[in-house]
Amino acid sequence: MLALRQFEKTDEDLLVSYLNDTAQTHFLSARIPQPYTPEAARWWVETGSKLGITRAIVSNGIFVGSIGAIPGEFEKQKTAEIGYWGARPYWGQGIASEALQKFTHLLFESTDLIRLYAAVMEGNVASATVLQKSGYKLEAVLQKAIYKNGSVFNELHYSRVRDE
C-alpha cells in the first residue's frame, strides 16, 4: 500500500541513512548536502519540505522516498517542476512510478497547474522510465546543462499537461 503524506520527525533517521548512500544521490541535485547530517534532515522536515508541494512516499507504512513540485511564478505560474527519489532498498518495485502517478493526479485535481515537468540527468534511465510510465513525454534535450561532481551532462526534459 502506497501513500503520500507530510514529512514527520520520525523520518529524520531514514533521511540521513538514505541520503548518505552515494548510489542514492548520484543523480540527485547537488542541493542535497553531502554528507547528509541529522541537522540537514531536521531542516528538511521542519522547513524544506514545506516549500512548494512536497510529500513523503510511504510504502506499507515505511518512509521510502520523497516527491515534490515547485510551482513557477509570474507567466509560469501554471507550471511546476517535479522532483522525486526513492530509497535504494526499494528500487525496482514500481514505487516511484506509482508515487508519481498519484502525485500527478493530486496536483491536477487540487491545484490550477496545467503543466508539470521534470529534468533528468542523462544516464538516469530509471528516472526516465518512471516518467514515461507515468505519461510524461520527452520534450527537449538541453546540451551540457548539468555540471555535477566534475562532469558535464545533458539534461532531459519531460513534461505532462493537464487533460482538458
N, C-alpha and C positions, 0 to 999 in steps of 0.2 A: 504494500500500500504506500503510495507516494503522496506527500503533502508539501505545500509551500506555506511557510509561516514566518513571523518576525524572528529575528535573531534573539537569543536568550543568553544570559550569563553562563549557563551550563554548556554553551557551545564553545567557550573560550579555549579549553584544553585541547579539544579536537582541532580547532582552527590552527593552533600552534603546531600540533603534530602533523596535520595535512600540509600546511604551508611551509614546513621546513624540509620537505621532500623535493629534491631538485628535479626529479622526473615530473612531479606535480606542477612545478612552477615554470618549467622550461618554456611553455608557450603563453604563460600568463603575463599580464602587464608588469613592467618594471616599477609601477607604483606600489606594488606589494613589497614591503620592506624585507630585506634578507640580511641576517637571519630574522625570522618572524618570531617576535618576542611575546610574552604574556601581556606586556603593555600595549603592543600593537593589536592584539586580539581584543583587549578591553576597549581600546579606542574604536575598533570596528563595531563591536556590539553596541556600545553606548552612543556613538556619533556617526561613524562612516556608513553604517547600514541604514541610517535614517535619511541619507541623501538620495534623492531620486526615489525610485520604487524598487526596493530590494527585499528579497526573501531568502530564507534558509531552505535548502532542499532536504527533506526528511523522508527516509525510506524505512518502513517497518519500525518507526519510532526513533531511528538513529539519524543524527545530523550527518549528511553526506556531501554537502556542496552548497553553492551559492548561485543565485541568479538575480540580475537586476537590470533596470532600464534607467537611463539618464535622458529625460526629455530635453529637446532643444529649446532655444529661445528665439524670440522675435519671429522672423519669417520661417524658422524651422520649429516652431512651437508645436506642430502636429506630427513631429518626427522624434523618435527616441533611439538611442544606441543601446543595444542589448549586450550584456556580457554574462558569462556563466562559467562555472567549473564544477566538476565532480571529483570527489576524493578518489585517489588511485586505487584503494582496495575495492572500489565499486565500479571500476571501468569495465566496459564491455557488457553491462547488464541492461542497457537501454534506459537507464535512469535519467541521463542528461536529455535524451530525446523526449521522454515523457514530461520532464520538468519544463522544457522549452515549449512544448505544445500547450501545456496547462497555463504557463505564464503568458504566452502569446494570446491565448483565449481570454485570460483575465484582463490583459491590457486593452484588448479591443472591445471587451464588454463593459469595462468600468472606467474608461478614460475616453477622451476625444482624439486620441492618437490615430493617425491614418497610416503612417509608415514606420516600420521598425527595421533597423539594420544592425548588422554585426560585422566587425572587422576581424579577420582571421589571418594569423601569420602563415605565410606559405610554408607548407610542410606539415601543418597541423591537420592531417587527413581526418582524424577522429572528429574534430570540431566541425569541419566542412561537411562531414557525413551527417552529424546531428542536425545541422541547419537544413540540409537538403531533405532529410526525413521529416522535418517539421514544416515543409512548404516554403522555405526561403530559397530564393534564386540568386545565383551568382550574377552580379551586375557590373562589376569592374575589377580590374587588377591594377593596383597602384604600384608602379615600379619603384623598387628600392625605398619604400615608405617607412620601413621599420628598422630601427637600429637597436639591437639588444645584444648584450654580452660580447661586444666587439665585432659583431657581424651585421650585415645588411640583408634584409628580407623583403620580398614583395608582400603587399597586403591585399588580401582577397576581401571584397565587399559583397556581402549577401544581404538581400532585403526581402521583406514581405509587406504587402499593403493590405489594408482592411478590405474585405469583400463588401461591395456596396449592394 
